[in-house]
Amino acid sequence: MLLAALAGLVGCAARPEAPSLPEPGAARPISLSTPTSGEPSCDTGLRFRAGSTNAAMGLRVMAVELVNCGTQPLELNGYPQVKLLDENWQQLDVQILNGSGGISSVEGFDNPPQPIVVQPGESARSAFMWKNTNTSVEPPQIGIHVDVAAVPNGIYQPLPGAAAGKDHYIDLGSTGRLGVQAWHL
């Protein structure tokens, strides 16, 4: 009887709307994988932050922010460079796609790169998109740690707040695909 009542409630639940791109720091922020005190250092002149993750029906969209904490303007015209790492800090064999790569349709996610200049103290934004879908008996691809660089051949840095062990992670399922939005202001 209880099972029938629960099934009825599930059938009446409202359908989640398609996700919009979250702003960094909005909604439910993802925890840090390693505790830090205050802001991460600015040794490279750049600081990265992960914002909230918006999840609906297996689709996840996570905001990413780059802060120019250096003294020189930063020119960008492309996509963040991303490495997903497992719990042992080993790089996962996954596809990192420029744009959505057909994962889903989210307004603005597939806009082409445009040249932008990020002045000292200003920030640029991007987002990651993935689906937690399992279509095989292969073990799921789970990114516990994330390293990101602003440009190709740039210096990779940990993305604070992007993953946090078993409770917060980039759970690609068996798809093995992560879409990356072009940098924008």
N, C-alpha and C positions, 0 to 999 in steps of 0.2 A: 504494500500500500504506500509506504514511504517512497519507494522507488518510482511508483507511478506519479505521485505528487511532484517529485523533483523533476521528472521528465516533462511534466506539464509546465512547470516554471521555466525550464530551459527553452521550451518551444515558444513561450511568450516573451522571451528576452528581446530587447531592442537590438537590431543589427548595428555593429559599430560602423561609423562613417569612415570613408577613405582617409588615410592619415595626411596631415599637412606637415610641412617641414617645421620642426620645433625650433625655437630660439634657444641658444645656449643658456643654461641656468633656469629654464622654465620647466614647469610640471615636475616630474619625478626625476631628480638628478641621479645618475648612476654613481655608486660609491667608488672610491679610489681603491686600486688593487694593493697599494702600499701606502701606509699613512705618511703624510707629510705635514710640515708646519707651514701654514700660510701658502702663498703662491709658489709654484715651482721656480727654480732659478732661471735666469735669463742669460746664461753663458753664451749662447749662440746668437742672441739678438732676437730670437723668436720664442714664443711660448704657445703651446697647444693646449686646448681644453675640449673635453667632450661635454656636450649638453645632455639634455634629456633624450630618452628613447621613446618614440611613439610606436606602439604596437597595436595592430588590428588584424585579426584573422590570420596570424602567422607572418604578416609583413611587418618588418621593423625598419624605422627610419631614425637615425641618430644624428643630431646636430654636432658639428665640429667647428671650432673657432681657432684661428691663428691670430695671435696678438704680436704686433711688431713692438717689442720692448727694447729694441736697439736704438741707434742714433741716426741711421740712414734709411731713406725710403726703400721699400721692397717692391720690386716689379714681379707680378704674377700673370701668367697667361696659360692656364692648364688645370691639372688635377692634382690633389694631394697624392703622394706616393705612400702606399700602405703595405705593411707586413702584419699578418695575423700569426700569433705565436700560441703554442699550447701551454699546458701547466708547467712544462719543463723548459720553457723559453725556446722551443724548437719551432722554426717556421713551418706553418701548415702549407700543404700543396693545394692551394685554392686559386680560383680565378679572381683577379682584381680587375673590375671592368670600369672603363671610362663611361660615365652616365649610368643609366639603369640597366643597360644590357638586356632589356626585355623582362627584367624581374617583375616589374609592375609599372603602372603609370601614376606618377605623382607630379602635380603641376610644378613646372620650373626645374625639375630634377635633370632633364635632358637638355637644358639650355646649353649651347656651345660655349667653350671658354672665350672670354673677352679679356683684353689686356687691362689690368687694374694696377694701381699704385697704392700701396698701404704705407701711409706715413707713420713715423714714430708715434706710438701711443694709440694708433688706430688698429682695427682688426678686419680680417676677411673671414668669410664663412664658407662652409661646405657641408656635406652630409653623407652618411653611409646608408645604404639600403640593402636589406637582405630578407630572405624568407626562411623561416624555420620549417622546412618541409623535408620529410623523410620518404623517399621513393625506392629505397633499396635496403638490403640487410647489412650493408656496409655500416661501420660505426659512424655516428654523426661527426661533422667537422665543427669543433668548438674552439673559438678564439678566446683564450683566457687573458692574453696580453696583446696590446696593439702598439706598433711603432709606426710613426708617420714622419714624412719629410715634406717640406713645402713644394719642392721642385724635383724633377729628375736629377739624380746624382747629388742631391742635397744630403744634409746630415739628418739621420733618423733619430727621433727622440720618442720616449714613451708618451702615449696619449693618456694623461691622467683622467680618470673617470670613465674610460671607455670599457673597461672590464674589471671585474673584481672577484675572481675565483668562481666558486660553484654557484653563487647566488646571482651574479650579474656577469654576462659574457655575450659574445657574438656567436649566437647559436645558428649556424648555417644549415643544420640538418645534414642531409646527404646531397644538397644542391652544390655545395662548394663554390658559391658565387657571391661576391660582394660588389655592389655598385657604388661608385664614388662620384659625387656631384662636383662640377668644376668650381674653382674658387670664384667668389663674388663678394661685393661689398654689401 
